[in-house]
Amino acid sequence: MYNLSGVTKTYTKHGGTIAAVQDASLSIADGEWIAIQGRTGSGKSTLLQLLGAMLRPDHGVLSFQDRDLASLPETMLTQVRAAEIGFVFQAFNLIPTLSAVENVEAALVPHRVPPAELRARAALALDSVGLADRAHHLPSELSGGQQQRVGIARALVKQPKVLLADEPTGNLDVDTRDEIMSLLETLWRERGLTLVLVTHDSGIAGRAQRIVAMKDGRLSIALAPEEHS
């Protein structure tokens, strides 16, 4: 699914250059669950944004489904993000004035889905994360775990090939963290998704099929969870 070779992303800050991702090479298979683990500032979120076609690399090849994201026109990158990649965020990123089901529906707006299908798909997505009975609640009326479930439903309603999760349990307590991770694992298995999850938590990373450590913008050897522990 993904093949990265020599991928580098730099930023200019205070007159200097910071390499957020340095010479990264990595392959991610279709249907694989991989965890990218590292401390804050290690570059893992930048790498996830590169994988999600939200950023372009300055150097290197970043291939997704045999298309080089570094060279695709912006219109095509927008189509890739909208149709093929689902995003789950640490801060949930829900629109506070919209209900749960309306937040999920918003993900389908770029696809011009007919209204009846829009409502049906959004309701089904909420049901798949156990929130059918909270469809008309505002985010402020939901717990943190419920808000993250809405975020997951919003990502899945597009029926993406890949799910990118950036510290999806970072704002949750331990019990809720485990519930969300169990939900993600179930959805990954049932839907045959490719799941790339960024975390600083070894307990979360250890649930993945493979762990890639990141430090100072560089990837280290991929480990199986039992080797990492």
C-alpha positions in Angstrom: 0.0 0.0 0.0 2.7 2.5 1.0 6.3 2.6 -0.1 8.6 5.4 1.2 12.1 5.9 0.0 14.4 8.7 1.3 11.4 10.8 2.4 12.5 14.1 4.0 10.4 17.0 5.3 11.9 20.2 6.6 10.6 23.4 8.2 12.2 26.8 8.5 11.9 28.2 12.0 13.6 31.2 13.6 15.9 31.5 10.6 17.0 27.8 10.8 16.0 24.6 9.2 14.4 21.7 11.2 14.2 18.3 9.6 11.0 16.8 11.0 11.4 13.7 8.9 14.8 12.6 7.7 15.5 10.1 4.9 12.6 7.8 5.9 12.3 4.5 4.1 9.4 2.3 5.0 6.9 -0.2 3.4 3.4 -0.8 4.8 1.4 -3.7 3.4 -2.2 -3.6 2.5 -4.3 -4.6 5.6 -1.4 -4.2 8.0 -1.6 -2.5 11.4 1.6 -0.6 12.2 2.4 1.6 15.2 4.8 4.6 14.9 6.1 5.2 18.4 8.2 8.1 19.6 8.4 11.0 22.0 6.8 14.4 21.4 8.7 16.2 18.8 10.2 13.1 17.2 8.5 13.7 13.9 5.8 11.0 14.0 2.9 13.3 13.5 4.6 14.9 10.5 5.2 11.5 9.1 1.5 10.7 9.5 0.5 13.9 7.7 2.8 12.9 4.8 1.1 9.5 4.7 -2.3 11.2 4.7 -1.4 13.5 1.7 -1.7 16.5 4.0 1.9 17.4 3.4 4.3 16.9 0.5 7.8 15.6 1.2 10.7 17.9 0.2 12.7 15.0 -1.1 12.2 11.3 -1.7 9.4 9.1 -3.1 6.2 8.5 -1.2 4.1 6.0 -3.0 0.5 5.2 -2.1 -1.4 2.6 -4.1 1.3 2.9 -6.8 0.9 6.7 -7.0 3.7 9.1 -5.9 2.0 11.5 -3.5 5.0 13.9 -3.8 4.3 14.6 -7.5 0.5 14.3 -7.7 -1.4 17.6 -8.6 -3.1 19.2 -5.7 -6.6 18.3 -7.0 -5.7 14.7 -7.1 -4.2 14.8 -3.6 -7.5 16.3 -2.4 -9.4 13.4 -4.0 -7.1 10.8 -2.3 -7.6 12.4 1.1 -11.4 12.7 0.6 -12.0 9.2 -0.8 -9.3 6.8 0.3 -7.9 7.9 3.7 -9.7 8.3 7.0 -8.2 10.4 9.8 -8.7 10.1 13.6 -7.3 12.9 15.8 -6.3 13.2 19.4 -8.5 16.3 19.9 -11.5 14.7 18.2 -11.9 17.8 15.9 -15.7 17.7 16.0 -17.8 20.7 14.9 -19.4 21.8 18.2 -22.6 23.1 16.7 -23.4 19.9 14.8 -24.9 16.8 16.3 -23.0 13.5 16.2 -24.7 12.3 13.1 -24.2 15.7 11.4 -20.5 15.5 12.2 -20.3 12.1 10.5 -22.4 13.3 7.5 -19.9 16.2 7.0 -17.3 13.8 5.9 -19.4 12.8 2.9 -20.2 16.4 1.7 -17.3 16.5 -0.8 -18.7 13.3 -2.4 -22.1 14.8 -3.2 -23.9 11.8 -1.8 -27.7 11.9 -2.2 -29.5 13.0 1.1 -31.2 9.7 1.8 -27.9 7.8 1.3 -26.0 10.4 3.4 -28.3 9.9 6.4 -28.3 6.1 6.0 -24.5 5.8 5.8 -23.9 8.2 8.7 -26.4 6.3 10.9 -24.8 3.0 10.0 -21.3 4.4 10.8 -22.5 5.6 14.2 -24.1 2.2 14.9 -20.8 0.5 14.1 -19.1 2.4 16.9 -22.0 1.8 19.4 -23.5 5.3 19.3 -26.8 4.9 17.5 -28.6 6.2 20.5 -26.5 9.3 20.7 -26.9 10.4 17.1 -28.6 13.7 17.9 -26.4 14.8 20.8 -24.0 17.7 20.5 -20.3 17.0 21.2 -20.7 18.9 24.5 -23.3 16.3 25.6 -20.9 13.4 25.0 -18.1 12.0 27.0 -14.5 12.1 25.7 -14.7 8.4 24.7 -18.0 9.0 22.9 -16.6 12.0 21.0 -13.7 9.8 19.8 -16.2 7.2 18.7 -17.9 9.9 16.6 -14.5 10.8 15.2 -13.9 7.2 14.2 -17.4 6.9 12.6 -16.6 10.1 10.7 -13.4 8.6 9.4 -15.1 5.3 8.4 -18.2 6.6 6.8 -16.1 7.3 3.6 -15.3 3.6 3.5 -11.5 4.4 3.2 -8.7 1.9 2.4 -6.5 3.2 5.2 -7.1 4.7 8.6 -4.5 7.1 10.1 -4.8 7.7 13.8 -2.8 10.4 15.5 -2.6 9.7 19.3 -6.3 8.6 19.3 -6.4 7.9 23.0 -4.1 10.7 24.2 -7.0 12.7 25.8 -8.7 9.7 27.4 -8.5 7.9 30.7 -7.0 4.4 30.9 -10.3 2.5 30.8 -11.7 4.5 27.9 -8.3 4.2 26.1 -8.6 0.4 26.2 -12.2 0.6 24.9 -11.2 2.8 22.0 -8.3 0.6 21.1 -10.4 -2.6 21.2 -12.9 -0.8 18.9 -10.2 0.2 16.5 -8.8 -3.4 16.5 -12.2 -4.9 15.8 -12.9 -2.4 13.0 -9.5 -3.1 11.5 -10.1 -6.9 11.5 -13.6 -6.8 10.2 -13.1 -4.2 7.5 -9.6 -5.2 6.3 -8.3 -1.7 6.8 -4.7 -0.6 6.8 -4.2 1.0 10.2 -1.3 3.4 10.9 -1.4 4.6 14.5 1.0 7.2 16.0 1.6 7.0 19.8 4.1 7.6 22.5 2.5 4.9 24.7 4.2 1.5 24.6 1.0 -0.3 25.8 -0.8 1.1 22.7 2.0 0.4 20.3 2.3 -3.2 21.6 -1.1 -4.1 20.2 -0.1 -3.5 16.6 1.4 -6.1 14.3 4.6 -4.0 13.9 6.2 -1.1 15.7 8.4 1.5 14.0 10.3 3.7 16.5 11.0 7.3 15.6 13.6 9.6 17.1 14.7 13.0 15.9 12.9 12.5 12.6 14.5 9.2 11.8 12.9 5.8 11.7 14.6 2.8 13.3 14.2 -0.9 12.7 10.7 -2.1 12.7 10.0 -4.5 15.6 7.3 -7.1 16.3 5.5 -6.2 19.6 7.0 -9.1 21.5 10.5 -8.0 20.5 9.7 -4.4 21.6 8.5 -5.4 25.1 
